Amino acid sequence: MRIRSAGTAALLALVVISPMAASAQTVDELITRHTDARGGHEKLKAIQTLKITRTVATPFTSVKMTIFKKRPDLIRWEQTPQGQTVAVPRAINATGACDTNPGTVVARPEALANEAREIDGDFDGLLVDWKAKGHVVTLEGSEARKEGEPHKLKVTTRGGAVRYVYLDAKTYLETRQTGRVSLGPDPKTKEMRFNEMAFTYSDWRDVNGVKFPFAVDEDRTGGGITQSFAIYTEKIEVNVPMDDAIFALPGSK
């Protein structure tokens, strides 16, 4: 009769269990690692404003873009198409969101404005402080995930928008984000239109102790259009003084 000591049995249990325990990570653990990889919660929150200077390249032309962001959810884009000197503004603030077409200001419906505020206006990204924002985050496909593949998180925002966020298995930085974006009803059919969006993030660099992606590839399909953009970031400036007035909706008084 073979007898094992309690210590031996415990050691064998650890040998069997530890590989699984090491590979299993909860949503909270993954997001903590992501936040730490960005620079940590304290350094993220120390940044109150961002000014981002970019070039957006398409197969046909390029656009100079300056983005202004201010906590908690103010954002303004100034786009200057190639060969032009006048910037075309877009904005999101606490009361709404709108785009500027040539000579026309188009206000987004309230539901679209809320979606834009939750996602585009989010200062730190969807994952940071997700519980306080009222989002729901779940880990997708962990059982079938192969070693080295990114972690896939499903984010359902407080307003109901769904995004899939992919975190690098080693760095825990975001590599990709996908989801459906509401475009509003078709003017003729009144049916709701959507874009399927995919963003790929790379070239993460340190700015004031916080990491940002300096290269972003964007693909849009559906909604009657298919477009691809390569976005190059020239400069990111932090804590630049910004008056709330610059985030007023174009055409508002």
Stockholm file with secondary structure:
# STOCKHOLM 1.0

chainA/1-253         MRIRSAGTAALLALVVISPMAASAQTVDELITRHTDARGGHEKLKAIQTLKITRTVATPFTSVKMTIFKKRPDLIRWEQTPQGQTVAVPRAINATGACDTNPGTVVARPEALANEAREIDGDFDGLLVDWKAKGHVVTLEGSEARKEGEPHKLKVTTRGGAVRYVYLDAKTYLETRQTGRVSLGPDPKTKEMRFNEMAFTYSDWRDVNGVKFPFAVDEDRTGGGITQSFAIYTEKIEVNVPMDDAIFALPGSK
#=GR chainA/1-253 SS CCCCCHHHHHHHHHHHHHHHHHHCCCHHHHHHHHHHHHTCHHHHHHCCEEEEEEEEECSSCEEEEEEEEETTTEEEEEEEETTCCSCEEEEECSSCEEEEETTEEEECCHHHHHHHHHHTSCSSCSSTTHHHHTCEEEEESTTTCCTTSCEEEEEECTTSCEEEEEECTTTCCEEEEEEEEEEEECTTTCCEEEEEEEEEEEEEEEETTEEEEEEEEEEEESTTCCEEEEEEEEEEEESCCCCGGGGSCTTCC
#=GC SS_cons         CCCCCHHHHHHHHHHHHHHHHHHCCCHHHHHHHHHHHHTCHHHHHHCCEEEEEEEEECSSCEEEEEEEEETTTEEEEEEEETTCCSCEEEEECSSCEEEEETTEEEECCHHHHHHHHHHTSCSSCSSTTHHHHTCEEEEESTTTCCTTSCEEEEEECTTSCEEEEEECTTTCCEEEEEEEEEEEECTTTCCEEEEEEEEEEEEEEEETTEEEEEEEEEEEESTTCCEEEEEEEEEEEESCCCCGGGGSCTTCC
//
